[in-house]
Amino acid sequence: MGGEEDQTDLAPLLECQEGNTSLASTNKPLYLGMKRWKWWFLVALNMAFLLVGQTVSTLLGRVYYDQGGNSKGMATLVQTIASPVLLIPLFLFIPLCFTPSSPKHSDPTIKKPSIAVISSIYIVLGLVTAFSNILYSVGLLYLPVSTYSLLCATQLPFNAVFAYFINREKFTILILASVACLTLSVSILAIDSESSESTEVSKGLYILGFVSTLGASALYALLLSLMQLSFDKVFRQMTFAVVLKMQIYTSTVATSACILGLFASGEWYGWSEEMHGFKKGKFLYVMVLVWTAVFWQLCSVGAVGLIFVVSSLFSNAISTLALALTPIVAVVTFHDKMDGVKVIAMLIGIFGLSSHIYQNYLDDIKLQEKTTDSTESPDTSATS
């Protein structure tokens, strides 16, 4: 009985290997040798990490600006500087929870990429991360949280486009409906003339924040697709350790770029003055930055974890769900204006998100049916 159970768990993985298809490019879920309950537990855990991390870090970023912080470089730096925290799950939890239980998961015929290739991937992705983060910081500075969050919902349609051209993702009616609804929700928000009245910035700065947030969303979506492409074409063998290492190294590159930018712009030297001018005091200033950094890494773990166990599109879908939750919290916390137009835009976005999640549910059912057929066919042939 135990051998049959292990074979069932490995069936999706073996099917991918027989079809000469990379793990990163197949329809998931791929149980990767785990029991199904472990796979679902990882999905739920990473969803919680992403939802909590993104919501709290976004709101803490708003607190930083509202209480006297004005350094875009500092707001960018905290998004990646806490990456050493990821060394904890890398060295402690992965050997216990994520190590494959079967030697069939490793393929000795696959050539390991050279250090030069790996380094170039980390550098490019790290620089894209740094530029995306600075654009997000500009957007959060000049936009209310509700508007900022709804604009960030364009990550999913952007990701769908990149996934189609870069990762050769298959599209269905539900995925297209998801992209259309989320794009429509952002378009409604963009033509809402009352959106800029909820901030105290000029129309020019509001437009700058609007464009910066859209650009950041596009870059972030491109980043996820490039990560998936790297797993598919370079690393080939996808393990959770590889995913975490990519996050750590790319964050290190992004952090280094941000620190250089802080020194080059002179913002670093105004840090002490900014800390003393923080309305809530120096202690809370440090706490806001520290916890923002920690929750951004929690968000990153959830995002890359969902790429690992499901797909980049699903990771972005859950990120969009977090964006739908953030404005609701922001209305209570920052008294942002949530008028009828924003409510309609958010409801359309949630409907688009639901379409995408339902498509993943249908894919899961199809995969289970294929797995059942592949495990039953040997018994049938043996009987005949």
C-alpha positions as CSV (number, residue, x, y, z in Angstrom):
1,M,0.0,0.0,0.0
2,G,2.8,2.4,0.9
3,G,4.5,1.9,-2.5
4,E,1.2,2.6,-4.4
5,E,0.7,5.8,-2.4
6,D,4.1,7.1,-3.3
7,Q,3.6,6.3,-6.9
8,T,0.3,8.3,-6.9
9,D,2.1,11.3,-5.4
10,L,4.9,11.1,-8.0
11,A,2.6,10.5,-11.0
12,P,2.3,14.2,-12.1
13,L,6.1,14.6,-11.8
14,L,6.8,11.5,-13.8
15,E,4.3,12.6,-16.5
16,C,6.2,15.8,-16.9
17,Q,9.5,14.0,-17.2
18,E,8.1,11.5,-19.8
19,G,6.7,14.4,-21.9
20,N,10.1,16.2,-21.7
21,T,8.4,19.2,-20.2
22,S,9.9,21.5,-17.6
23,L,8.3,21.7,-14.2
24,A,8.1,25.4,-14.3
25,S,6.1,25.4,-17.6
26,T,3.5,22.7,-16.9
27,N,0.0,23.2,-15.6
28,K,0.0,22.8,-11.9
29,P,-0.6,21.8,-9.1
30,L,2.4,19.5,-9.2
31,Y,2.7,17.7,-5.9
32,L,6.5,17.2,-6.2
33,G,6.5,13.9,-4.3
34,M,4.5,15.3,-1.4
35,K,1.3,14.0,0.0
36,R,-1.6,16.0,-1.3
37,W,-2.4,17.5,2.1
38,K,1.1,18.8,2.4
39,W,0.8,20.4,-1.0
40,W,-2.5,22.1,0.0
41,F,-0.9,23.1,3.3
42,L,1.9,24.8,1.5
43,V,-0.5,26.6,-0.8
44,A,-2.6,27.9,2.1
45,L,0.6,28.9,4.1
46,N,2.1,30.8,1.2
47,M,-1.3,32.5,0.5
48,A,-1.4,33.7,4.1
49,F,2.2,34.9,3.9
50,L,1.4,36.9,0.8
51,L,-1.9,38.3,1.9
52,V,-0.7,39.4,5.4
53,G,2.8,40.5,4.2
54,Q,1.6,42.7,1.3
55,T,-1.3,44.3,3.2
56,V,0.6,45.2,6.3
57,S,3.8,46.3,4.5
58,T,1.7,48.6,2.2
59,L,-0.1,50.2,5.1
60,L,3.1,50.6,7.1
61,G,4.6,52.3,4.1
62,R,1.7,54.7,4.1
63,V,2.3,55.4,7.9
64,Y,5.9,56.1,7.1
65,Y,4.9,58.9,4.6
66,D,2.1,60.2,6.7
67,Q,4.2,60.6,9.9
68,G,6.9,62.7,8.2
69,G,9.0,60.2,6.2
70,N,9.8,61.5,2.7
71,S,12.7,59.4,1.5
72,K,11.8,57.4,-1.6
73,G,15.1,55.6,-1.3
74,M,14.5,54.5,2.3
75,A,11.0,53.3,1.4
76,T,12.6,51.3,-1.4
77,L,15.4,49.9,0.7
78,V,13.1,48.3,3.3
79,Q,11.5,46.2,0.6
80,T,14.6,44.1,0.2
81,I,17.0,44.7,3.0
82,A,15.6,42.1,5.3
83,S,16.3,39.3,2.8
84,P,18.8,37.6,5.2
85,V,15.7,36.5,7.2
86,L,15.1,34.0,4.4
87,L,18.2,32.1,5.5
88,I,16.1,30.8,8.4
89,P,13.7,28.7,6.3
90,L,16.5,27.9,3.9
91,F,18.7,26.2,6.5
92,L,16.1,25.1,9.1
93,F,12.8,24.3,7.5
94,I,13.7,23.1,4.0
95,P,15.6,20.0,5.2
96,L,12.5,19.1,7.4
97,C,9.6,20.0,5.1
98,F,10.6,20.5,1.5
99,T,13.3,17.8,0.8
100,P,11.9,15.4,-1.8
101,S,11.3,11.9,-0.4
102,S,12.4,10.1,-3.5
103,P,15.7,10.0,-5.4
104,K,13.7,10.1,-8.6
105,H,13.3,13.9,-8.1
106,S,16.9,14.5,-9.0
107,D,18.1,14.0,-12.6
108,P,21.9,13.6,-12.9
109,T,21.8,14.0,-16.6
110,I,20.8,17.7,-16.3
111,K,23.8,20.0,-16.6
112,K,24.1,22.6,-13.8
113,P,24.4,26.1,-15.1
114,S,27.7,27.9,-14.8
115,I,28.4,30.5,-12.0
116,A,28.6,33.2,-14.7
117,V,25.2,32.4,-16.0
118,I,23.6,32.2,-12.5
119,S,25.3,35.4,-11.5
120,S,24.1,37.3,-14.5
121,I,20.5,36.1,-13.9
122,Y,20.6,37.3,-10.3
123,I,22.1,40.7,-11.3
124,V,19.5,41.4,-14.0
125,L,16.6,40.3,-11.9
126,G,18.0,42.2,-8.9
127,L,18.2,45.4,-10.9
128,V,14.7,44.9,-12.2
129,T,13.5,44.4,-8.7
130,A,15.2,47.6,-7.5
131,F,13.8,49.7,-10.3
132,S,10.3,48.3,-9.7
133,N,10.5,49.0,-6.0
134,I,11.5,52.6,-6.5
135,L,8.6,53.1,-8.8
136,Y,6.3,51.5,-6.2
137,S,7.7,53.9,-3.6
138,V,6.9,56.9,-5.8
139,G,3.4,55.7,-6.4
140,L,2.7,55.1,-2.7
141,L,4.1,58.6,-1.9
142,Y,1.8,60.5,-4.2
143,L,-1.3,58.3,-4.2
144,P,-3.8,57.3,-1.5
145,V,-3.6,53.7,-0.5
146,S,-7.0,52.8,-2.1
147,T,-6.0,54.2,-5.5
148,Y,-2.5,52.8,-5.2
149,S,-3.8,49.3,-4.4
150,L,-6.3,49.3,-7.3
151,L,-3.7,50.4,-9.7
152,C,-1.4,47.6,-8.6
153,A,-4.1,45.2,-9.7
154,T,-2.7,45.6,-13.2
155,Q,0.1,43.2,-12.2
156,L,-2.2,40.3,-13.1
157,P,-3.1,41.3,-16.7
158,F,0.5,42.4,-17.3
159,N,1.6,39.0,-16.0
160,A,-0.9,37.2,-18.2
161,V,0.6,39.0,-21.3
162,F,4.2,38.2,-20.3
163,A,3.3,34.6,-19.4
164,Y,1.7,34.1,-22.9
165,F,4.8,35.4,-24.8
166,I,7.6,34.4,-22.4
167,N,6.3,31.3,-20.7
168,R,3.9,30.1,-23.4
169,E,1.0,30.0,-20.9
170,K,-2.2,28.6,-22.3
171,F,-5.2,31.0,-22.2
172,T,-8.8,30.1,-21.6
173,I,-12.0,32.1,-21.6
174,L,-11.8,32.4,-17.8
175,I,-8.3,33.8,-17.9
176,L,-9.2,36.2,-20.7
177,A,-12.2,37.3,-18.7
178,S,-10.0,37.8,-15.7
179,V,-7.6,40.0,-17.6
180,A,-10.4,42.0,-19.2
181,C,-12.2,42.6,-15.8
182,L,-9.1,43.7,-14.0
183,T,-8.1,46.0,-16.9
184,L,-11.6,47.5,-16.9
185,S,-11.5,48.1,-13.2
186,V,-8.2,50.1,-13.5
187,S,-9.6,52.0,-16.5
188,I,-12.6,53.1,-14.5
189,L,-10.3,54.3,-11.7
190,A,-8.1,56.2,-14.2
191,I,-11.0,58.3,-15.5
192,D,-12.3,59.0,-12.1
193,S,-11.7,62.7,-11.8
194,E,-12.4,62.7,-8.0
195,S,-9.5,60.3,-7.2
196,S,-6.9,63.1,-7.0
197,E,-9.0,65.0,-4.5
198,S,-8.3,62.4,-1.8
199,T,-4.6,63.5,-1.7
200,E,-2.9,66.8,-1.0
201,V,-0.5,66.6,-3.9
202,S,-0.7,68.5,-7.2
203,K,-2.3,67.0,-10.3
204,G,1.2,66.7,-11.8
205,L,2.5,64.6,-8.9
206,Y,-0.7,62.6,-8.9
207,I,-0.1,61.7,-12.5
208,L,3.5,60.9,-11.7
209,G,2.4,58.5,-9.0
210,F,-0.2,57.0,-11.3
211,V,2.3,56.3,-14.1
212,S,5.0,55.1,-11.7
213,T,2.6,52.6,-10.1
214,L,1.5,51.2,-13.5
215,G,5.2,51.0,-14.6
216,A,6.1,49.2,-11.3
217,S,3.2,46.7,-11.8
218,A,4.4,45.9,-15.4
219,L,8.0,45.4,-14.2
220,Y,6.9,43.2,-11.3
221,A,4.9,41.1,-13.7
222,L,7.9,40.8,-16.0
223,L,10.1,39.9,-13.1
224,L,7.8,36.9,-12.2
225,S,7.8,35.7,-15.8
226,L,11.5,36.0,-16.0
227,M,11.9,34.0,-12.8
228,Q,9.8,31.3,-14.2
229,L,11.7,31.4,-17.5
230,S,15.0,31.0,-15.5
231,F,13.6,28.0,-13.7
232,D,12.5,26.5,-17.0
233,K,15.5,27.1,-19.2
234,V,18.5,27.4,-16.8
235,F,17.9,25.8,-13.4
236,R,15.7,23.1,-14.8
237,Q,15.3,21.2,-11.6
238,M,12.9,23.3,-9.4
239,T,13.2,23.0,-5.7
240,F,12.1,25.3,-2.9
241,A,15.7,25.9,-2.0
242,V,16.4,27.2,-5.5
243,V,13.5,29.5,-5.3
244,L,14.6,30.9,-1.9
245,K,18.1,31.3,-3.1
246,M,16.9,33.3,-6.1
247,Q,14.9,35.6,-3.8
248,I,17.9,36.1,-1.4
249,Y,20.4,36.8,-4.1
250,T,18.2,39.1,-6.2
251,S,17.2,41.0,-3.1
252,T,20.9,41.4,-2.2
253,V,21.5,42.9,-5.6
254,A,18.5,45.2,-5.3
255,T,19.5,46.2,-1.8
256,S,23.0,47.1,-3.0
257,A,21.6,49.2,-5.8
258,C,19.3,51.0,-3.4
259,I,22.2,51.8,-1.0
260,L,24.3,53.1,-3.8
261,G,21.3,55.2,-4.9
262,L,20.8,56.6,-1.4
263,F,24.5,57.7,-1.2
264,A,24.5,59.1,-4.7
265,S,21.3,61.1,-4.2
266,G,22.3,62.3,-0.7
267,E,19.2,61.0,0.9
268,W,21.2,58.8,3.3
269,Y,22.7,61.8,5.0
270,G,19.2,63.2,5.8
271,W,18.2,60.0,7.6
272,S,19.0,61.3,11.1
273,E,17.1,64.5,10.5
274,E,14.1,62.6,9.1
275,M,14.2,60.3,12.1
276,H,14.2,63.2,14.6
277,G,11.3,64.9,12.7
278,F,9.1,61.8,12.7
279,K,5.8,62.7,14.3
280,K,5.5,59.6,16.4
281,G,9.1,59.7,17.7
282,K,12.4,58.0,16.9
283,F,11.5,54.7,18.3
284,L,8.4,54.3,16.3
285,Y,10.3,55.5,13.2
286,V,12.7,52.6,13.6
287,M,9.9,50.2,14.3
288,V,8.0,51.2,11.3
289,L,11.0,50.6,9.0
290,V,11.9,47.4,10.7
291,W,8.5,45.8,10.5
292,T,7.9,47.1,7.0
293,A,11.1,45.3,6.0
294,V,10.1,42.1,7.8
295,F,6.6,42.0,6.3
296,W,7.9,42.7,2.8
297,Q,10.0,39.6,3.1
298,L,7.0,37.7,4.4
299,C,5.2,38.8,1.3
300,S,8.2,37.8,-0.9
301,V,8.3,34.3,0.6
302,G,4.6,33.9,-0.1
303,A,5.0,35.1,-3.7
304,V,7.9,32.9,-4.6
305,G,6.4,30.0,-2.7
306,L,3.2,30.2,-4.8
307,I,5.3,30.3,-8.0
308,F,6.9,27.1,-6.8
309,V,3.8,25.1,-5.8
310,V,1.3,26.6,-8.3
311,S,2.4,29.2,-10.9
312,S,3.4,32.9,-11.3
313,L,-0.1,33.7,-12.5
314,F,-1.7,32.3,-9.4
315,S,0.8,34.1,-7.2
316,N,-0.2,37.3,-8.9
317,A,-3.9,36.5,-8.5
318,I,-3.4,36.2,-4.7
319,S,-1.4,39.4,-4.7
320,T,-4.4,41.0,-6.4
321,L,-6.7,39.7,-3.7
322,A,-4.4,41.4,-1.1
323,L,-4.8,44.6,-3.1
324,A,-8.6,44.3,-2.8
325,L,-8.3,43.9,1.0
326,T,-5.9,46.9,1.5
327,P,-8.3,49.7,0.5
328,I,-10.9,48.4,3.0
329,V,-8.3,48.6,5.8
330,A,-7.1,51.9,4.5
331,V,-10.6,53.5,4.7
332,V,-10.7,52.7,8.4
333,T,-7.0,53.5,9.1
334,F,-6.3,56.6,6.9
335,H,-9.9,57.7,6.2
336,D,-9.3,57.4,2.5
337,K,-12.3,58.3,0.3
338,M,-14.0,55.1,-0.9
339,D,-16.7,56.4,-3.3
340,G,-19.0,54.5,-5.5
341,V,-16.6,54.5,-8.5
342,K,-13.9,52.8,-6.4
343,V,-16.4,50.3,-5.0
344,I,-17.5,49.4,-8.5
345,A,-13.9,49.2,-9.8
346,M,-12.9,46.9,-6.8
347,L,-15.9,44.6,-7.4
348,I,-15.1,44.2,-11.1
349,G,-11.5,43.4,-10.1
350,I,-12.6,40.8,-7.5
351,F,-14.8,39.2,-10.2
352,G,-11.9,39.0,-12.5
353,L,-9.8,37.5,-9.8
354,S,-12.5,34.9,-9.1
355,S,-12.5,33.9,-12.7
356,H,-8.7,33.3,-12.6
357,I,-8.9,31.2,-9.4
358,Y,-11.8,29.2,-10.8
359,Q,-9.7,28.3,-13.8
360,N,-7.0,27.1,-11.5
361,Y,-9.6,24.9,-9.8
362,L,-10.6,23.4,-13.2
363,D,-7.0,22.8,-14.0
364,D,-6.5,21.0,-10.7
365,I,-9.5,18.7,-11.5
366,K,-8.1,17.8,-14.9
367,L,-4.7,17.1,-13.4
368,Q,-6.3,14.8,-10.8
369,E,-8.1,12.9,-13.6
370,K,-4.9,12.5,-15.6
371,T,-3.1,11.3,-12.5
372,T,-5.8,8.7,-11.8
373,D,-5.7,7.4,-15.4
374,S,-1.9,7.1,-15.3
375,T,-2.0,5.1,-12.1
376,E,-4.9,2.8,-13.2
377,S,-3.6,2.0,-16.7
378,P,-0.8,-0.3,-15.6
379,D,-3.2,-2.4,-13.6
380,T,-5.6,-2.6,-16.6
381,S,-2.9,-3.7,-18.9
382,A,-1.7,-6.3,-16.4
383,T,-5.2,-7.7,-16.0
384,S,-5.7,-8.0,-19.7
